[in-house]
Amino acid sequence: MHIPDLLIIDRIKTGTVIAGLKYYVPILFNILKMKMSNSKNSSNKLNDKSDKQSTIDNFHLLYASNHKQTYDNTYWMGVSSMKCPLDLWIYQEILFKTRPDIIIETGTNEGGTSLYLANICDLMNNGEIITIDISSPKDKPEHKRVHYVHGDTTSEKTIEKIHQLIEKMDIKSDTKIMVILDDEHSEDHVFQEIEIYGKFVTPGNYLIVEDTAMGGHPVWPELEGGPMEAVERYMKNNHDFEIDNDQEKFLLTFNPKGYLKKIN
Ligand SMILES: C[S@@+](CC[C@H](N)C(=O)[O-])C[C@H]1O[C@@H](n2cnc3c(N)ncnc32)[C@H](O)[C@@H]1O
């Protein structure tokens, strides 16, 4: 709950002192009452560590089991984006903070996320999107910042195409590159991608491994070995990234431990 400020000076200036007190005093009274009673009310209970995690997990499971209503039914400017909106907001914050010149996205699908990234780049007047998929849907959104690559993300031919596109993009020594991995979610494939695409990421920028929540963290326990296990395997022997847990601040994320920041 947001505890409002009394804003007494502004209230005097605008002649709304009585209205302000009517609003503020009962809230203050209730806060004091809650603090004084030692009973576990629901909001305290939700902040208890284990209760908090199980509440988040239960909501996540509910969200995933209703995927036709939730992530299969999420659109950016009318185009499907199979993301959690809370993560998309985190993307926006990361983009604003890091201002990447190039964003490589694996798994275009219908292109809603590519368009979202391009539109945020429009607002910052900087950034190009390279997006890769084995399938090539007909009605992909057209945008001058979005560059489509058709192919398997781990094939040499695809990597070569990405290098060629990057070379064409007026690269400077301080060009910043960010990567989002969101195509096939098996452990070995994602591990291979982290090794390949992690090299593109420039220090201070992010490698986002999507859907680390799969494989029972807490959703889709049927998948044995997925993006989370790939991240854990990679992090055991590599020290060029750190997991940035701050990006999980909205509690629900499809990418627990999946926001990797390049430090070297
Ligand atoms: C989960 S969807 C991607 C969702 C999309 N990133 C979004 O935010 O809306 C997975 C996509 O990965 C593609 N894909 C699966 N395996 C791939 C591979 N080895 N290389 C390239 N694309 C692949 C599929 O064709 C599919 O479009």
The ligand as a Gaussian input file, in Angstrom:
#p B3LYP/6-31G(d) Opt

LIG

0 1
 C        8.904000     -18.790000     -27.389000
 S        8.867000     -18.399000     -29.077000
 C        9.657000     -16.825000     -29.036000
 C        8.822000     -15.749000     -28.447000
 C        9.305000     -14.360000     -28.772000
 N       10.685000     -14.167000     -28.380000
 C        8.443000     -13.316000     -28.084000
 O        8.937000     -12.626000     -27.184000
 O        7.273000     -13.182000     -28.465000
 C       10.137000     -19.436000     -29.675000
 C       10.565000     -19.189000     -31.121000
 O       11.844000     -19.778000     -31.299000
 C       11.923000     -20.309000     -32.584000
 N       12.999000     -21.320000     -32.550000
 C       12.989000     -22.527000     -31.932000
 N       14.182000     -23.148000     -32.083000
 C       14.969000     -22.276000     -32.779000
 C       16.306000     -22.321000     -33.241000
 N       17.092000     -23.388000     -33.010000
 N       16.798000     -21.264000     -33.919000
 C       16.014000     -20.190000     -34.175000
 N       14.740000     -20.089000     -33.767000
 C       14.212000     -21.124000     -33.082000
 C       10.534000     -20.838000     -32.891000
 O       10.319000     -20.877000     -34.286000
 C        9.649000     -19.802000     -32.175000
 O        9.213000     -18.807000     -33.070000

